[in-house]
């Protein structure tokens, strides 16, 4: 990387993208931004970012373009679609996709970009909106080591635990692993609290006791408390968690392995979304496990 | 409690009981001990404990009697059986059962002891052999608050997170919750590592990445590493974890709630024990999930 700072583009300014982009501005980078909903770009414009009319226009004036959108088709549209990044990017540019999407689709896009001399990293995150605001996200990166090294100073403005997991798609695989582990831990925490309540122990004190031993998890600490409080303000919406677990299950099928625990929690999330609770935090999976039982 | 230190008895000097009893001696308490296998008492005798010929004889000379044995029938035998604690205990004595057993059986025993003027606490632990040695166990206590207060200084020689969870049996309920949460988190961690490996990411780096985010758990940290190292030296034996999960499932049936996730991991542990791996650490549940897939 040259001594001068790279010009950065950022596409996708939602719950996660906005605070990440703001942290780049705070770190002193000049930012070009694009959002499908133009009002989403306003807070960034207020902070000094240049708002672009399309991903292509943004890519023309950037060396490194970040994308943080919802799902595989959104990334494909932003990268490959009409007025997409590929129509503005130059040889040697880097596309860094921080969305959570299919590892297979990531590999296809990386190959397509590479044919045009454009590098790609997949860099999905864990840590939620608060982690994005505080700049303490966990970032799971797939792609070439030298490209990772080049982008690393930017990741360090956003996160704390930044791990290069492997080649293209490996970041997405890590995120898929993260999401099936998180969903299953939530479901298991919900079962534990249900058993506590039903068998005559105080679930509040049981959680407290369990946090001190081998049962400790961030999920029991944060989402266990949400369950006890019946507080399912997102946070991370259950419909997005369902999307992520489905990506993991598709990845498992391609890889030829069975994940019966993940299949089971996918069914719980599916039930939750089907009954209209897709906008709730995914800790609301407890509702599908508690059934008619109530914890108060 | 009088100003003089209570006289303590300790029954069951296995992997967990021995280091706990030794910590009481280190804290300056005079200890009477009993073990079915007399050679198990030797390290305690060497440390100055008085070895008794039966639980009854031990109870005669103690005010507070701890039990740390394997299963419900073992506790019942030691408390109620021939030469059992009840044949030596006096009014005002306390029996503190640290074993992991049925909450229902605990409530029955507590009622039987109470009829003779003897108090009982159930106080199962989490934290494993190392936690017992280091005196940092998590202790989940059920029983009367005033009895808990009386025994608390002794618990503080053994553990760090000491929680009075509720009335008789509530400590065992908390432990049951702990064990189904731990088993499910282990199974979920094994699925995550399997997916990582199968889908072309490095499971070592995936675990590292996941530890920095919401997927963090003590299980992923400690037992995830065991899985990667294929190191299933106990630790906590899978046959005992199966016993504990079965207690939880029986407790759930009595309480009228369904725990499908716990049922699923019980089947995994059952398969593990059935194929002769019951002596392995319960993290070996990964072997039932990985099937023919190998992580090296």
Interface residues (C-beta under 8 A of the other chain):
Chain A: X103 X125 X126 X127 X128 X131 X137 X138 X139 X140 X142 X160 X161 X163 X164 X165 X166 X167 X169 X170 X173 X174 X176 X177 X178 X180 X181 X182 X184 X185 X187 X188 X189 X191 X192 X193 X194 X195 X196 X198 X199 X200 X201 X202 X205 X206 X208 X209 X210 X211 X212 X213 X214 X215 X216 X217 X218 X219 X220 X222 X248 X251 X252 X254 X255 X256 X257 X258 X259 X260 X261 X262 X264 X289 X291 X293
Chain B: X103 X125 X126 X127 X128 X131 X137 X138 X139 X140 X142 X160 X161 X163 X164 X165 X166 X167 X169 X170 X173 X174 X176 X177 X178 X180 X181 X182 X184 X185 X187 X188 X189 X191 X192 X193 X194 X195 X196 X198 X199 X200 X201 X202 X205 X206 X208 X209 X210 X211 X212 X213 X214 X215 X216 X217 X218 X219 X220 X222 X248 X251 X252 X254 X255 X256 X257 X258 X259 X260 X261 X262 X264 X289 X291 X293
